[in-house]
C-alpha cells in the first residue's frame, strides 16, 4: 500500500513539473537604459534609479542627513512606462523630491517571456544615498 501511495505521489509531482506555464521569464529585473550589457541587471537598475533621486536632491541642495535610505516598489508596464507603487522614507521632503525625480524616469526595457512578449512586472528594493566629500549625494 505504501508503494502505491509513493508511486502516485511521484506521478503527481512529475506531472506538475511538466505542466508549468510557458510564461517563463528569463530575467527577474527590467532593464534600465544603458544596463543592457551589465553583469548584474538588478544592481544597475537600482543604481540608476538612485542616481535620478540623488540628482534631484543635489539640484535643490538638500542639506539634512548625510545618509538616506529609500524603500521603493516600481511597476514597469509592458510598454516600458514606470509607476511608483511605494516610496517610503521618514522625511516627507525626501519623498516629495524622490517622486519628482522618478517622474523623469526613462522608458525601461520590460521583462520578456520566452515567447518574446513583453510583460509588466514590479521591482522592490532599497536605495541608499550618502554625501560625498563635496557635500553631494551619491549612490552607496
LINDA-V779048 format. One record per residue. N is the residue number from 1. RES is the residue in three letters. SS is DSSP state (alpha for helix, beta for strand, coil for the rest). PSI is psi in whole degrees, 0 to 359 (* if undefined). OMEGA is omega as a letter, one per 40 degrees, with the letter a starting at -180 (* if undefined). Layout:
N/RES/SS/PSI/OMEGA
N/RES/SS/PSI/OMEGA
//
This chain:
1/UNK/coil/319/i
2/UNK/alpha/322/a
3/UNK/alpha/327/i
4/UNK/alpha/316/i
5/UNK/alpha/317/i
6/UNK/alpha/319/i
7/UNK/alpha/320/i
8/UNK/alpha/316/i
9/UNK/alpha/317/i
10/UNK/alpha/317/i
11/UNK/alpha/318/i
12/UNK/alpha/314/i
13/UNK/alpha/318/i
14/UNK/alpha/314/a
15/UNK/alpha/323/i
16/UNK/alpha/322/a
17/UNK/alpha/326/a
18/UNK/alpha/351/a
19/UNK/coil/14/a
20/UNK/coil/155/a
21/UNK/coil/154/i
22/UNK/coil/8/a
23/UNK/coil/36/i
24/UNK/coil/133/i
25/UNK/beta/129/a
26/UNK/coil/338/a
27/UNK/coil/148/a
28/UNK/coil/354/a
29/UNK/coil/134/i
30/UNK/coil/163/a
31/UNK/beta/121/i
32/UNK/coil/140/i
33/UNK/coil/132/a
34/UNK/coil/350/a
35/UNK/coil/8/a
36/UNK/coil/326/a
37/UNK/coil/13/a
38/UNK/coil/144/i
39/UNK/coil/332/a
40/UNK/coil/93/a
41/UNK/alpha/322/a
42/UNK/alpha/314/a
43/UNK/alpha/318/a
44/UNK/alpha/318/i
45/UNK/alpha/309/a
46/UNK/alpha/315/a
47/UNK/alpha/319/a
48/UNK/alpha/324/i
49/UNK/alpha/318/i
50/UNK/alpha/321/i
51/UNK/alpha/323/i
52/UNK/alpha/315/a
53/UNK/alpha/316/i
54/UNK/alpha/318/i
55/UNK/alpha/320/i
56/UNK/alpha/316/i
57/UNK/alpha/321/i
58/UNK/alpha/327/a
59/UNK/alpha/320/i
60/UNK/coil/3/i
61/UNK/coil/50/a
62/UNK/coil/127/a
63/UNK/coil/331/a
64/UNK/coil/267/a
65/UNK/coil/163/i
66/UNK/coil/343/i
67/UNK/beta/133/a
68/UNK/beta/135/i
69/UNK/beta/130/a
70/UNK/beta/130/i
71/UNK/beta/130/a
72/UNK/beta/147/i
73/UNK/beta/116/a
74/UNK/beta/130/i
75/UNK/beta/131/i
76/UNK/beta/123/i
77/UNK/coil/165/i
78/UNK/coil/338/i
79/UNK/coil/1/i
80/UNK/coil/351/i
81/UNK/coil/145/a
82/UNK/beta/147/i
83/UNK/beta/132/i
84/UNK/beta/117/i
85/UNK/beta/330/i
86/UNK/beta/133/i
87/UNK/beta/111/a
88/UNK/beta/130/i
89/UNK/coil/154/a
90/UNK/coil/340/a
91/UNK/coil/117/a
92/UNK/alpha/330/i
93/UNK/alpha/321/i
94/UNK/alpha/318/i
95/UNK/alpha/314/a
96/UNK/alpha/314/a
97/UNK/alpha/322/i
98/UNK/alpha/320/i
99/UNK/alpha/318/i
100/UNK/alpha/318/a
101/UNK/alpha/318/a
102/UNK/alpha/344/i
103/UNK/coil/339/a
104/UNK/coil/7/a
105/UNK/coil/133/i
106/UNK/coil/172/i
107/UNK/coil/134/a
108/UNK/coil/147/i
109/UNK/beta/112/a
110/UNK/coil/172/i
111/UNK/beta/148/a
112/UNK/beta/129/i
113/UNK/beta/170/a
114/UNK/coil/340/i
115/UNK/coil/10/i
116/UNK/coil/8/a
117/UNK/coil/131/i
118/UNK/beta/142/a
119/UNK/beta/150/i
120/UNK/coil/149/i
121/UNK/beta/168/i
122/UNK/beta/144/i
123/UNK/beta/127/i
124/UNK/beta/137/a
125/UNK/beta/171/i
126/UNK/beta/142/i
127/UNK/beta/128/i
128/UNK/beta/127/i
129/UNK/beta/140/i
130/UNK/beta/157/i
131/UNK/beta/134/i
132/UNK/coil/187/a
133/UNK/coil/333/a
134/UNK/coil/4/i
135/UNK/coil/15/i
136/UNK/coil/144/i
137/UNK/beta/141/i
138/UNK/beta/162/a
139/UNK/beta/133/i
140/UNK/coil/*/*
//
